[in-house]
Amino acid sequence: MIFSVRRTFLVLVIFICYTGSAIAQKLQWTPDGNSFYSFSEKGIAAIDPVAPGNNKVFMTEQELTPEGATRALTVQSFTIAPDGNRILLFANTRRVWRENTRGDYWVFDRSTKKLTQLGKGLPESSLMFAKFSPDGKKVAYVSKHNIYIENLADHQQTPVTTDGTDRLINGTFDWAYEEEFGCQDGFRWSPDGSRIAYWKLDARSIRNFLMINNTDSLYPFTIPVEYPKVGQDPSSCTIWFYDVATGKTRHAGIEGDPVQHYIPRMEWTPKGQSIVVQQLNRQQNDSRIFLVDAATAQSKQIYQETDAAWIDIKSRWNDNDPGGWDWINDNGEFLWLSEKNGWRQIYKLDLTGKETLITKGDYDVIQFYLYDAPTQTIYFAASPDNATQNYLYKVHIGNGKASRVTPNNLGGTNKYTLSPNGKIAILNHSSATELANGAVVSLPDHRELVPAKRTMAVNAGDPRAEFFKIKTADGVELDGWMVKPVPFDPTKKYPVVFYVYGEPASQTVLDNFNAGRNFLYKGSMANDGYVYISLENRGAPAPKGSQWRKAIYRNIGRINIRDQAMGAKEILKWNFIDTSRVAVWGWSGGGSSTLNLMFQYPEIYKTGIAIAAVTNQLLYDNIYQERYMGVPVTSNEDFVKGSPITYAKNLRGNLLYIHGTGDDNVHYQNAEMLINELIRQGKQFQLMSYPNRTHSISEGEGTHEHLSTLYTNYLKMYCPPGGR
């Protein structure tokens, strides 16, 4: 539901080059795990993070320039054939929903130095997810919802599917699967290259949501998005096998209605005789693992887990990427994360369903990083004692006693990119007081091999976030951060601005360099005289156990809103807070929370700025909303009780509502329905619509500057800064 980050190769990191300049790049390690690839004006280089003198040019600018072209390809990513001779380059990319996942693919032959474009005859920039076959002699890819195999010897194209349309989707996914499960790449080569297993989604029964463009032509036109809303059936989802030798396809026989079940994960087993599939029921509280035999297409269930609320899939602890299966040996044993005992923990499973608990203790695994087979060590992120922080831990697969790898002097949030060989890691360290990116450390001893090249620090006297805990009248302890005015006079009373998200998709109270920073405010809130605060309510995805996270089940818009309001009541008792100047703001789910706080607790919040909010939960997509609110079978009562529009009649304070008309995620329909209700109730408010801007409201010249100015001016006008 919010801005998501997905890994294309390993992880999106900010790494500091040895020239001293910071660049953002998607990291892809070399096969030996000792270097990674980097793009530059000279082509593609292999960077040794420990010894820069060993850096090598992998592909030159000349090699990246097609015959007859005047400039090199602008490459987004690439893969190397198993034999190392051919390189598959992804260029000229175009956006599909959230990311640039379609474009042109080229193959560079290192022996002949020839660069050849794939997919001749197919539409420009239409190819997606191209992958070498295991023998490196073929490439499979998706174009216009059909899958093709191209023979690299003669470039003959063989269609794997021919029925693809805008609604029959082969080898990739519909809007909802991508947005809420992180699914994009929808086909897999078998380990021996004899078969391809792929997803097929039938979205023909999904109604279009029509966005309207009024600005780009003389007459307006509509933009259709297939979008299943709460209570509406999702796309039918099935898995199919394609036999490369015979050209025949077979439907994988997985039990369960394909409309009333989701399949967010599928991979081949190590020996390639079967695929392994995770299936969720429509309510997303029953997860099953099936083995499907590739020869017979018959399946058997090997594992099942149920939950009274919902079950998260791998994307929730894997940077929104559900891909891959964490095999630990060729016999089919794998690692699995589950919250079945109240904490997110790592288990070992085999292909019979036998399970063994690995991480034993009352703490959550935040993210799984790597299994190092030679040492049988699992690296993962956790923070058992402080839900606002993040550290690297390790555990031996045999004894279950985890130990912290991150040194004790590195507080805050520590994000690691581990090399595939488990010997080194790139560390990006962030806290409320400093930012230090690009350190290289050895594992498992965490010895610093290369220090971070750049450090940003909060100087004495500068505004800085302070972390605190507060207990509400309900006995709920909330984490929070606060930035006080600079200079601060404890004898004066200051306005307070609350930043809120509040829903299960994201945390706001994290000990990182963004804590207390407002990217929309022009200038310094602290220097202007605001107290800036964020609180973390129940339901936020904090490492506090599943009971904390799942307390919000069927209660979005109620329990999270009460936690925020009760926390604010305690803060308003502080002698330096001016209770007549209380503002709240948020974006997306935070916009919804802002509206609910303004409408349900008008005695507390005097000014609100809500951006891109879901105003009526029945207008949002089924996968997200039904996961956390249940499937409305006989009644919509819970959805109505949690929706801001239900309480719009209670508005007393100053409200600025902001939305992009081209938002394909939280549709502008939300704004217009709320506007109608506020008008009906005789409530005055202010509105800003951004034509054709999406959920991020970032497109178009001057957009961010305009939004930032609007936000700042409104806040200063209706919640004036400064101590009194």
Residue pairs with C-beta under 8 A, 6 or more apart in sequence:
1 179
1 180
1 503
1 505
1 588
1 589
1 614
1 620
1 624
1 665
1 666
2 501
2 505
2 506
2 587
2 588
2 589
3 588
3 695
3 696
4 98
4 179
4 182
4 320
5 12
5 319
5 320
6 98
6 99
6 182
6 184
6 319
6 320
6 321
7 26
7 318
7 319
7 320
7 321
8 26
8 76
8 77
8 99
9 26
9 27
9 28
9 77
10 26
10 27
10 28
10 29
10 417
11 26
11 27
11 319
11 415
11 417
12 24
12 25
12 26
12 27
12 319
13 24
13 25
13 27
13 415
13 417
13 426
13 428
13 437
14 22
14 23
14 24
14 428
14 437
14 438
15 22
15 23
15 25
15 27
15 426
15 437
15 438
16 22
16 437
16 438
16 452
16 453
16 454
17 23
17 38
17 47
17 453
18 52
18 453
20 453
20 454
22 437
22 438
22 453
22 454
23 38
25 38
25 39
26 77
27 36
27 417
27 426
28 36
28 37
28 77
28 78
29 35
29 36
29 37
29 419
29 420
30 36
30 37
30 46
31 80
31 84
32 421
33 419
33 420
33 421
33 422
33 423
33 424
34 48
34 50
34 419
34 421
34 423
34 424
35 46
35 47
35 48
35 49
35 54
35 55
35 56
36 46
36 47
36 49
36 419
37 44
37 45
37 46
37 47
37 58
37 78
38 44
38 45
38 46
38 47
39 45
39 75
41 61
42 57
42 60
42 61
43 57
43 58
43 59
43 60
43 61
43 62
43 63
43 64
43 72
44 57
44 58
44 59
44 64
44 75
44 78
45 55
45 56
45 57
45 58
46 55
46 56
46 57
46 58
47 55
48 54
48 55
49 424
49 426
49 440
49 449
49 450
50 424
50 440
50 449
50 450
59 87
59 108
61 72
62 72
63 108
63 113
63 115
64 72
64 73
64 75
64 89
64 108
64 115
65 71
65 72
65 73
65 115
66 73
66 106
66 115
66 117
67 115
73 89
73 91
73 92
73 106
74 91
74 92
75 89
75 90
75 91
76 90
76 91
76 93
76 100
76 103
77 90
78 87
78 88
78 89
78 90
79 87
79 88
79 131
79 132
80 86
80 87
80 88
81 87
81 88
81 132
81 136
82 132
82 134
82 135
82 136
83 136
84 110
85 109
85 110
85 111
85 136
86 107
86 108
86 109
86 110
86 132
86 136
86 152
87 107
87 108
87 110
88 105
88 106
88 107
88 130
88 131
88 132
88 139
89 105
89 106
89 107
89 108
90 103
90 104
90 105
90 130
91 103
91 104
91 105
91 106
92 103
92 104
92 124
92 125
93 100
93 101
93 102
93 103
93 125
94 100
94 102
94 103
94 125
95 101
96 102
96 128
96 178
96 184
97 175
97 178
97 179
97 664
98 178
98 179
99 184
101 128
101 129
101 172
101 184
102 125
102 126
102 127
102 128
103 125
103 127
104 117
104 118
104 119
104 124
104 125
104 127
105 117
105 118
105 119
105 127
105 130
105 139
105 141
106 115
106 116
106 117
106 118
107 115
107 116
107 118
107 139
107 152
108 114
108 115
108 116
109 115
109 116
116 155
118 127
118 130
118 139
118 141
118 150
118 155
119 126
119 127
119 141
119 143
119 148
119 150
119 157
120 155
121 157
122 143
122 144
122 148
123 143
123 144
126 143
126 144
127 141
127 142
127 143
128 141
128 142
128 143
128 171
128 172
128 185
129 141
129 142
129 171
129 172
129 184
129 185
129 186
129 187
130 139
130 140
130 141
131 139
131 140
131 141
131 187
131 189
132 138
132 139
133 139
133 140
133 149
133 189
133 193
134 189
134 190
134 191
134 192
134 193
135 193
136 152
137 151
137 152
137 153
138 149
138 150
138 151
138 152
138 193
139 149
139 150
139 152
140 147
140 148
140 149
140 150
140 160
140 187
140 189
140 196
141 147
141 148
141 150
142 148
142 170
142 171
142 172
142 186
142 187
144 164
145 164
145 165
145 166
145 168
145 169
145 170
145 171
145 172
146 159
146 160
146 161
146 162
146 163
146 164
146 170
146 171
147 159
147 160
147 161
147 164
147 170
147 171
147 187
147 196
147 198
147 242
148 157
148 158
148 159
148 160
149 157
149 158
149 160
149 196
149 244
150 156
150 157
150 158
151 158
158 247
160 170
160 171
160 187
160 196
160 198
160 242
160 249
161 170
161 171
161 198
161 200
161 242
161 249
163 170
164 170
167 202
167 203
167 204
167 206
167 226
168 200
168 201
168 202
168 203
168 204
169 186
169 199
169 200
169 201
169 202
169 203
169 235
170 186
170 187
170 198
170 199
170 200
171 186
171 187
171 198
171 199
172 184
172 185
172 186
172 199
173 181
173 183
173 184
173 186
173 199
173 201
174 201
174 203
174 206
174 226
174 235
175 225
175 226
175 227
175 621
175 664
176 227
176 228
176 234
176 235
176 621
176 622
176 623
177 183
177 201
177 235
177 237
177 262
177 264
177 623
178 184
179 621
179 623
179 624
179 665
180 621
180 623
180 624
180 627
181 262
181 264
181 313
181 315
181 322
181 623
182 315
182 320
182 321
182 322
183 199
183 264
183 322
185 323
186 198
186 199
186 201
187 196
187 197
187 198
187 199
188 196
188 197
188 198
188 266
188 267
188 268
188 275
189 195
189 196
189 268
190 196
190 197
190 268
190 272
190 294
191 268
191 270
191 271
191 272
192 272
193 244
194 243
194 244
194 245
194 272
195 241
195 242
195 243
195 244
195 294
196 241
196 242
196 244
197 239
197 240
197 241
197 242
197 252
197 266
197 268
197 275
197 294
198 239
198 240
198 242
199 237
199 238
199 239
199 240
199 263
199 266
200 237
200 238
200 239
200 240
201 235
201 236
201 237
202 235
202 236
202 237
202 238
203 226
203 235
205 233
205 235
205 236
205 259
206 226
206 227
206 228
206 232
206 233
206 234
206 235
207 226
207 227
207 228
207 232
208 224
208 225
208 226
208 227
209 224
209 225
209 226
209 227
209 229
209 664
209 667
209 669
210 222
210 223
210 224
210 225
211 222
211 223
211 224
211 225
211 661
211 662
211 663
211 664
211 667
211 668
212 220
212 221
212 222
212 223
212 661
213 220
213 221
213 222
213 223
213 662
213 692
214 220
214 661
214 691
215 691
215 692
216 692
223 662
223 664
225 664
226 235
227 621
227 664
227 667
228 234
228 235
228 621
228 622
228 623
229 618
229 619
229 620
229 621
229 622
230 617
230 618
230 619
230 620
230 621
230 622
230 625
230 626
230 629
230 632
230 639
231 618
231 622
231 631
231 632
231 636
232 622
233 259
233 260
233 622
234 259
234 262
234 282
234 622
234 623
235 259
236 258
236 259
237 258
237 261
237 262
237 263
238 251
238 252
238 254
238 258
238 263
239 251
239 252
239 254
239 263
239 266
239 275
239 277
239 292
240 249
240 250
240 251
240 252
241 249
241 250
241 252
241 294
241 297
242 248
242 249
243 249
243 250
250 297
251 297
252 275
252 277
252 292
252 297
252 299
253 292
253 297
253 298
253 299
254 263
254 277
254 279
254 290
254 292
254 299
255 290
255 299
255 301
256 279
256 281
260 281
260 282
261 279
261 280
261 281
261 282
262 279
262 280
262 281
262 282
262 284
262 623
263 277
263 278
263 279
263 280
264 278
264 280
264 313
264 315
264 322
265 277
265 278
265 313
265 314
265 322
265 323
265 325
266 275
266 276
266 277
266 278
267 275
267 276
267 323
267 324
267 325
268 274
268 275
268 276
269 275
269 276
269 291
269 327
269 332
269 351
270 327
270 329
270 330
270 331
270 332
271 330
271 332
272 294
273 293
273 294
273 295
274 291
274 292
274 293
274 294
275 291
275 292
275 294
276 289
276 290
276 291
276 292
276 325
276 351
277 289
277 290
277 291
277 292
277 299
278 287
278 288
278 289
278 313
279 287
279 288
279 289
279 290
280 286
280 287
280 311
280 313
282 626
282 631
283 310
283 626
283 630
283 631
284 310
284 311
284 623
284 626
284 627
285 306
285 307
285 308
285 309
285 310
285 311
286 304
286 305
286 306
286 311
287 304
287 305
287 306
287 311
287 313
288 301
288 303
288 304
288 305
289 301
289 302
289 303
289 304
289 349
289 353
290 299
290 300
290 301
290 302
291 299
291 300
291 302
291 351
292 298
292 299
293 299
302 351
302 352
302 353
303 336
303 349
303 353
303 355
305 311
305 338
305 340
307 339
307 340
307 550
308 550
308 553
309 546
309 550
309 553
310 550
310 553
310 627
310 628
311 339
312 339
313 322
314 321
314 322
314 323
314 324
314 337
315 321
315 322
316 541
317 337
317 344
317 365
317 366
317 367
317 368
318 324
318 367
318 368
319 367
325 334
326 334
326 335
326 336
326 368
326 371
327 333
327 334
328 334
328 335
328 348
328 371
328 373
328 397
329 373
331 350
331 351
332 350
332 351
333 348
333 349
333 350
333 351
334 348
334 349
334 350
335 346
335 347
335 348
335 349
335 358
335 368
335 371
335 378
336 346
336 347
336 348
336 349
336 355
337 344
337 345
337 346
337 347
337 365
337 368
338 344
338 345
338 347
339 345
339 546
341 357
342 362
342 545
342 546
342 547
343 361
343 362
343 363
343 364
343 545
343 546
344 364
344 365
344 366
344 543
344 546
345 357
345 358
345 359
345 360
345 364
345 365
346 357
346 358
346 359
346 365
346 368
346 378
346 380
346 395
347 355
347 356
347 357
347 358
348 355
348 356
348 358
348 397
349 355
349 356
357 400
358 378
358 395
358 397
358 400
359 365
359 378
359 380
359 395
359 400
359 402
360 400
360 401
361 384
361 402
362 384
362 545
363 382
363 383
363 384
363 543
364 382
364 543
364 544
364 545
365 380
365 381
365 382
366 380
366 381
366 382
366 383
366 390
366 543
367 380
367 381
368 378
368 380
369 379
369 380
369 381
369 392
369 416
369 418
370 378
370 379
370 418
370 420
370 422
371 377
371 378
371 379
371 397
372 378
372 379
372 421
372 422
374 422
375 396
375 422
375 444
376 396
376 397
376 398
377 394
377 395
377 396
377 397
377 422
377 444
378 394
378 395
378 396
378 397
379 392
379 393
379 394
379 405
379 416
379 418
379 422
379 443
380 392
380 393
380 394
380 395
381 390
381 391
381 392
381 393
381 415
381 416
382 390
382 391
382 393
382 402
382 543
383 389
383 390
383 391
383 543
384 543
386 511
387 479
387 509
387 536
387 542
387 543
387 544
388 467
388 479
388 481
388 509
388 510
388 511
388 536
388 542
389 411
389 412
389 413
389 510
389 511
390 412
390 413
390 414
390 415
390 510
391 404
391 405
391 406
391 410
391 414
392 404
392 405
392 406
392 414
392 416
392 425
392 446
393 402
393 403
393 404
393 405
393 406
394 402
394 403
394 405
394 444
395 401
395 402
395 403
405 443
405 444
405 446
406 414
406 446
407 446
410 429
411 431
411 511
412 429
412 430
412 431
412 432
412 433
412 434
412 511
412 512
413 429
413 430
413 431
413 510
413 511
413 512
414 427
414 428
414 429
414 430
415 427
415 428
415 429
415 430
416 425
416 426
416 427
416 428
417 425
417 426
417 428
418 424
418 425
418 443
419 425
422 443
423 442
423 443
424 440
424 441
424 442
424 443
424 449
425 440
425 441
425 443
426 438
426 439
426 440
427 438
427 439
427 440
427 441
427 452
428 436
428 437
428 438
428 439
429 435
429 436
429 437
429 439
429 452
430 436
430 512
430 513
430 514
431 511
431 512
431 513
432 458
432 464
432 465
432 466
432 467
432 481
432 511
432 512
432 513
432 515
432 516
433 457
433 458
433 464
434 455
434 456
434 457
434 458
434 513
435 454
435 455
435 456
435 457
435 513
436 452
436 454
436 455
436 456
437 452
437 453
437 454
438 450
438 452
438 453
438 454
439 448
439 450
439 451
439 452
440 448
440 449
440 450
441 447
441 448
441 449
442 449
456 513
458 464
461 486
462 486
463 483
463 484
463 486
463 516
463 524
463 525
463 526
463 527
464 483
464 516
465 481
465 482
465 483
465 515
465 516
466 481
466 482
466 483
466 484
467 479
467 480
467 481
467 509
467 511
467 515
468 479
468 480
468 481
468 482
469 477
469 478
469 479
469 480
470 477
470 478
470 480
470 535
470 567
470 570
470 571
471 477
471 478
471 570
472 478
472 563
472 566
472 567
472 569
472 570
473 566
473 569
473 570
474 562
474 563
474 566
476 538
476 563
476 566
478 535
478 536
478 537
478 563
478 567
479 509
479 535
479 536
479 542
480 509
480 533
480 534
480 535
480 536
480 567
481 509
481 511
481 515
481 516
481 533
481 534
482 516
482 531
482 532
482 533
483 516
483 525
483 526
483 531
483 532
483 533
484 494
484 526
484 531
485 494
485 526
485 527
485 528
485 529
485 530
485 531
485 723
486 524
486 526
486 527
488 576
489 723
490 575
490 576
492 576
492 723
492 724
493 575
493 576
493 577
493 578
493 723
493 724
494 529
494 530
494 531
494 576
494 577
494 578
494 581
494 722
494 723
494 724
495 529
495 530
495 531
495 578
495 581
495 582
495 583
495 719
495 720
495 721
495 722
496 530
496 531
496 532
496 533
496 571
496 572
496 577
496 578
496 581
496 582
496 583
497 518
497 525
497 530
497 531
497 532
497 533
497 583
497 584
497 585
497 715
497 719
498 533
498 534
498 535
498 564
498 568
498 582
498 583
498 584
498 585
498 597
498 605
499 508
499 518
499 532
499 533
499 534
499 584
499 585
499 586
499 590
500 508
500 534
500 535
500 564
500 584
500 585
500 586
500 590
500 593
500 594
500 597
501 507
501 508
501 540
501 586
501 587
501 588
501 589
501 590
501 593
502 537
502 539
502 540
502 560
502 561
502 564
502 586
502 589
502 590
502 592
502 593
503 539
503 540
503 552
503 556
503 560
503 589
503 590
503 592
503 593
503 628
504 539
504 540
504 541
504 549
504 552
504 556
504 628
505 541
505 589
505 624
506 540
506 541
506 589
507 536
507 540
507 541
507 542
508 534
508 535
508 536
508 540
508 590
509 515
509 534
509 535
509 536
509 540
509 542
515 534
516 532
516 534
518 525
518 532
520 707
520 708
520 711
520 712
521 708
521 711
521 712
521 715
522 708
522 709
522 712
523 712
525 532
525 721
526 532
528 716
528 721
528 722
529 721
529 722
529 723
530 719
530 721
531 576
531 577
533 571
535 563
535 564
535 567
535 568
536 542
537 559
537 560
537 561
537 563
537 564
537 567
538 548
538 549
538 551
538 552
538 559
538 560
538 563
539 548
539 549
539 550
539 551
539 552
539 555
539 556
539 559
539 560
540 549
540 560
541 549
542 548
542 549
551 559
552 559
552 560
552 628
553 628
553 629
553 630
554 628
554 629
554 630
554 638
555 638
555 642
556 617
556 628
556 629
556 642
557 592
557 596
557 617
557 641
557 642
557 643
557 644
558 641
558 642
560 593
561 593
561 596
561 597
561 600
561 601
564 593
564 597
565 597
565 600
565 601
565 604
568 582
568 601
568 604
568 605
569 604
571 577
572 579
572 582
572 604
576 723
578 724
580 606
581 606
581 607
581 719
581 720
582 604
582 605
582 606
582 607
582 719
583 605
583 606
583 607
583 608
583 609
583 715
583 718
583 719
584 594
584 597
584 598
584 605
584 607
584 608
584 609
585 594
585 608
585 609
585 610
585 611
585 711
585 715
586 592
586 593
586 594
586 610
586 611
586 613
587 611
587 612
588 611
588 612
588 613
588 614
588 665
588 666
588 695
589 614
590 611
590 613
591 610
591 611
591 612
591 613
591 614
591 666
592 610
592 613
592 614
592 615
592 644
594 608
594 609
594 610
594 613
595 608
595 610
595 613
595 615
595 644
595 648
595 655
595 657
595 674
596 642
596 644
596 647
597 604
597 605
597 608
598 605
598 608
598 610
598 651
598 653
598 655
599 644
599 647
599 648
599 649
599 650
599 651
600 647
600 650
602 650
602 651
602 652
602 653
603 652
605 653
606 653
606 654
606 718
606 719
607 653
607 654
607 655
607 714
607 715
607 718
607 719
608 653
608 654
608 655
608 656
609 655
609 656
609 658
609 711
609 714
609 715
610 655
610 656
610 657
610 658
611 658
611 659
611 697
612 658
612 659
612 660
612 663
612 665
612 666
612 695
612 697
613 644
613 657
613 659
613 666
613 670
613 674
614 620
614 643
614 666
614 670
615 643
615 644
615 645
615 670
615 671
615 673
615 674
616 639
616 643
616 644
616 645
616 670
616 673
616 674
617 625
617 629
617 639
617 640
617 642
617 643
618 632
618 636
618 639
618 640
618 643
619 667
619 669
619 670
619 673
620 666
622 631
625 639
626 632
629 638
629 639
629 642
630 638
632 638
632 639
640 646
644 674
645 673
645 674
645 677
648 674
648 677
648 678
648 681
648 683
649 677
649 681
649 683
651 678
651 681
651 683
651 685
654 685
654 686
654 714
654 718
654 719
655 683
655 685
655 686
656 685
656 686
656 687
656 688
656 710
656 711
656 714
657 671
657 674
657 675
657 685
657 686
657 687
657 688
658 687
658 688
658 689
658 690
658 697
658 707
658 710
659 666
659 668
659 670
659 671
659 688
659 689
659 690
660 668
660 689
660 690
660 691
660 692
660 693
660 694
660 695
660 696
660 697
661 668
661 689
661 690
661 691
661 692
661 693
662 668
662 691
662 692
662 693
662 694
662 699
663 693
663 694
663 695
664 694
664 695
665 694
665 695
666 695
668 689
671 687
671 689
675 687
678 685
686 714
688 707
688 710
690 697
690 700
690 703
690 707
692 699
692 700
693 699
693 700
693 703
697 703
697 704
697 707
698 704
